[in-house]
Amino acid sequence: MRILLIALCLLISVSAFAKDVTVFGAASVTNAMNELIATYKKETGKNVIASYASSGPLAKQIENGAPADIFISANMSWMDYLVEKGKIEEGTNAPYLANKLAFIAPVSSKTDKIEHLDGATVKKLIGSGKFAMGDPEHVPAGKYTKKALEGMGIWNDIEGQAARMQDVRATLAMVERAVPYGFVYFSDSAISDKVKVLALVDDSLTGKITYPMAIVKDKRTSEVEAFYNFLKTDYAAGVFLKYGFIAVK
């Protein structure tokens, strides 16, 4: 009987844990998502766990069986990667948020706002110094930055001066503390009182910056679908707007 009771307790414990929803989200959604998770738990009593990092490593973890239920990527390519690997539930993958790339400096910088950001201006400001960006090998913000600098015709000239960071939040921290300029998402600049936006990078240089959201393959439970639908509400859109995102309808 004792063994039976222990087994029953373990089963109940495992079942309760299984109901937790796990979100893998791009680092830039951290603050908005944490607020939404707190609200959701307060309103429903349901627990949601979040793991934040650069989209590339998160996608690789999902590919290798990490226990994610919902994935929010900072670009389409890593979501497409998982779709090709058969790791995304059909019919759940859709554009979710929009963002912009921002050229930033520490708030104490004497550099004024720039009306038209072009290659000559960026190259002159950076000079022989360093600037921060996400590593373009796996960080979407870094990929967008490289694409923009290539479009400006200056990537080959200044790539050796780039401090390549592991995600966009690390890039933001680098500009806050160590380097005079950097490129982050506008949503990241909006949460810091230690940096200022000098200019937004035109979409013609980066392409439209879209964050897709999807449910991971075989994870479409009622609990997961409930939180997934909550993230698509007008309330959630309002929270993301507060943090510098635009909801894609």
N, C-alpha and C positions, 0 to 999 in steps of 0.2 A: 504493500500500500504506500509506504514511504517513497519508494522509487517511482511509483505511479504519480504521486503528488508532485515530486520534483520535476518529472517529465512534463506534467501539465503546466507547471509554473514556467518552465523554459519555453514551452510552446506559446503561452500567452505573451511572454516577454518578446519573443521573436516576432510574433504577429503584430504587436504594438509598434515595434521598431520598423517593421516593413511598411507601415502606413505613413511613415515620415516621407515627405517629398524632398528630393535632392535636386538642386539647381546648380548647373555649371554655367557660370556667367563670365563674360569678358570683364577684365578688371575695371573698366570705365563705368560699369553699371553698379558698382559696389554700394555707393551711398543710397541711390534710389531703391535698389533691391532690398537693402537692409530695412529701409523704412516700410516698404510694402510687406515684407515678411512679418515685421512686428505688428502691423495693422491686421494682417490676415490671421495671425495667431490670436490676437485680442478679440477679433470678431467671431472666429470659428473654433478656437481652441486647438486647431491643427498645427502641428510642428512642421516647419520647412527648414531644411539645411542648405546652406549655400557655400559654394567653393568658387573663388575668384582667381583668375590668372589670365595670361595672354591666351587668345583663342586657339592658337596653334597647339600648344601643349595640352589644353583641355580636350581638343578634338582627338589628339593622339591617345589620351587617357581613355576617352569613350570608346575609341576603336579597340583598345586593349581590354575592355571589359569593366572599366571603372563604373561604380554604381550611380550614374547620373540618370535622372528621370527627364529633365528638361535642359536644353542647351540654348544659350543665347550667345551668338557669335558677333564679333565686331566687324566682320565682313562676310560676304557671300561665299568666298572661296573655301573657307574651312567648313562651312555648312555643306557646300556642294561635295566636298571631300568625303564627309560622312554619309551623304546620300549615295554616293558612288560605292561606298563600302557596305551599303545595306544596313546602316546603323540608325536610320531615322524612320519614324512611323509615317507611313504614306498619308498625305493629306494634312499634315500638321505643320509642315515647313512653310513659313511665309515671312515676308518683310515685316519687321516689328517697330524699329526705331530708325530715326535719321539723325545724323550728326554732321559736324563740320570740323575741319582741321584748323587749328589756330596757331599762329606764330606768337610766342609769348616771351616775356622778360620778367625778371624780378620786379616787384612793385617799386623798388627804390631806383630802378633804372632811369637814366635821363633821356632815354630814347622815347620820342613821342609816337603817337598813333600814326600808322602809315595808311595813306589813302589808297594807294595802288601798290600791292606787293608784287615785285618782280625780281628776277634773278640778280640784277645789278645791285638792287637795294639790299637783298639778303646777303650777298657776297661782301658788300662794303661793310655792313654792320658786323658780321662775324669776323671779318678780317683774318688774322692768323690765329684766332682763338678757337675755343671749343663750342659746340652746341649739342644739345641733347635731343635724342629721337629714339623711338622704339627700334629694336633690332629688326630690320626688314626681312630677315630670314623667317621669322615666326610671329612677329607682332603686327597686327593689321595697321595700327597707327603708323608704324615704321614703314610698312609697304606703301601707304598713302603718301607719307613724307618723301620717300625716295622717288615715287612717281611724279610728285609735284616738282621736286628739285630737278628731275630729268626734264620735265616739261619747261622749266625755266632755263634749261641749258647749263646748269652749274653743278650738277651732281658729281661729275668726274673731277671737278676742281676742288670740292670741299668734303668729299666723302671721308677722307682721312682725318678730318677734324671732328667727326661725329662721335659722341659718347653714346654708344648703342646700348640701350637699357632693356631689361627683360620684360617689361610691360609698360603701359602708359602711365601708371601711377608712379613707377620708379622714375620715369622721364620727368614728370611734374616735380617730384622731390628734388631731382638733380638741378632743375632751374631755380627752385626755391632756395637751394643751399650752395650751389657750386659753380654753375656756368651762367653766362650772361643771356643766352637765348635758347629756345627749344621749340619743338613742335609737339603739341598734344591735341586731343579732341577739345572742342569748345566746352563740352560738358565737364571735363576735368578742370579746366581753368576756372569754371564757375564755382567750384567748391573751395577754392583757395583764395585767401586774402593776402597771400605772399607773392602772387604773380599778377601781371596785367596782360591783357590781350593787345598786341600791337596791330594785328590784322588777322582777318579770316582768309584762308586760302580758297580761291575760287574753285567751284565744283568742276570747272573745265579742266583743271589741272589734276585733281584727285579722282575724278569720277564721283558719282553720287555715293556718299558714305551711308550704307544701309546695314542695320543689324537684323539678321533673321532670327526667329525663334522656332523651336520644334520640340516635339516629344521624342525621346530616344526609343529605338526599336524595342518592342515587347514590354514597354513601361507604361502603356496607356491604361492605367487603373482609374477607378472613379476618383481617388484622392489626387492623382496627378492631373487628371483632366480638370478637376475643380480649380486647382491653383493656376493651371494653364489658362483657363477661361477668366479667372480673376485678373491675371496679368493683361488681359485684352479689354478690360473695362475702361470707361471714361475716367474713373477715379485713378486707376494706375497711370493712364496717360497724363493726368494732371500732375502726379508725383514726378514722373519722368521729365515733364516740362519744367518743373521747378529746378531740376538739376541740369538743365541745358539741353535736353533731348527734345525731339519732335516725334510724336507717335505717328506711325504710318498706318493709315486706315485702308 
